[in-house]
């Protein structure tokens, strides 16, 4: 249970960071989507676990692209870029870790059992 809480908190932090990024960019639909994504934890279905992982991996790619673009832009204007790249790289790593932690056998079994319990209740 403690490991599940850690996985949830780490994913929620990654989602909140993504929401803050999109808020700064003025993309309010993506803010709402980023904040709503952790609600998929309440659906104990295998598809929800897959969607959570895809969201984390997609956000990781987004952070890496933003880091690359920001570093390039800062280099072009002669401003320091390493600190920004390290920060955004760290956020990308945290987001990637939040997705990878959702790929544990215990969590997959937990979500398969949730599906089995629902199927049994419908019979």
Secondary structure, DSSP 8 states (H G I E B T S, - for coil): -HHHHHHHHHHHHHHHHHHHHHHHHT-HHHHHHHHHHGGGGGS-SHHHHHHHHHHHHHHHHHHHHHHHHHHHHHHHTT---HHHHHHHHHHHHHHHHHHHGGG-HHHHHHHHHHHHHHHHHH-
